[in-house]
């Protein structure tokens, strides 16, 4: 819990380095005309949006979800928007 709060408080570039080093890439998903890239670390799911949807650009937004069950509800909320 503490580690997740600590990581979330870091700058986006540092969070992304942590995700790329320790995470397993699940794949992209399309949402509202954007592409999000999903990673899994331990039992946490991480959703990363890049500027202009290009993975070579800096991260725009990183969302940390506590687990797969939270991913399902996150995706459902996204569909409702």
C-alpha positions in Angstrom: 0.0 0.0 0.0 2.7 2.4 1.0 4.8 1.6 -2.1 1.8 2.3 -4.4 1.1 5.7 -2.7 4.8 6.5 -2.9 5.0 5.6 -6.6 1.9 7.6 -7.4 3.4 10.7 -5.9 6.4 10.5 -8.2 6.6 12.5 -11.5 4.9 10.7 -14.5 8.3 10.0 -16.2 9.6 8.3 -13.1 6.4 6.3 -12.7 6.6 5.2 -16.4 10.2 4.0 -15.9 9.1 1.9 -13.0 6.2 0.5 -15.0 8.4 -0.4 -18.0 11.1 -2.0 -15.8 8.8 -4.0 -13.5 5.6 -4.4 -15.5 4.3 -6.9 -18.0 2.7 -5.3 -21.1 -0.8 -6.5 -21.6 -1.6 -4.5 -24.7 -3.4 -1.4 -26.1 -7.0 -0.6 -25.8 -9.1 2.1 -27.6 -11.1 4.5 -25.5 -12.9 7.6 -26.6 -10.7 8.0 -29.7 -7.5 7.5 -27.6 -5.2 4.5 -27.1 -4.4 3.4 -23.6 -1.6 0.9 -23.0 -2.1 -1.6 -20.2 0.6 -3.1 -18.0 0.4 -5.4 -15.0 2.7 -5.2 -12.0 2.2 -7.8 -9.2 -1.6 -7.7 -8.9 -1.9 -4.1 -10.0 -3.0 -2.9 -13.4 -1.5 0.3 -14.8 -3.1 2.3 -17.7 -0.8 4.7 -19.5 -1.8 7.4 -22.0 0.9 9.0 -24.0 0.9 12.5 -25.6 -0.6 12.1 -29.2 -1.0 8.4 -28.5 2.6 7.8 -29.4 4.6 5.5 -27.1 7.8 7.4 -28.0 6.3 10.6 -26.4 6.1 11.4 -22.7 3.3 10.0 -20.6 0.2 12.2 -20.3 -1.7 10.2 -17.7 -1.1 7.1 -15.6 -3.9 5.3 -13.8 -3.1 2.7 -11.1 -5.8 0.1 -10.4 -5.5 -2.2 -7.4 -6.4 -5.4 -9.3 -8.1 -7.1 -12.2 -11.6 -6.7 -10.6 -11.0 -3.0 -10.5 -10.0 -3.0 -14.2 -13.4 -4.5 -15.1 -15.3 -1.7 -13.2 -12.9 0.9 -14.7 -13.7 -0.3 -18.2 -17.4 -0.3 -17.5 -17.3 3.3 -16.2 -15.3 4.2 -19.3 -18.0 2.7 -21.6 -20.8 4.7 -19.8 -19.0 8.0 -20.5 
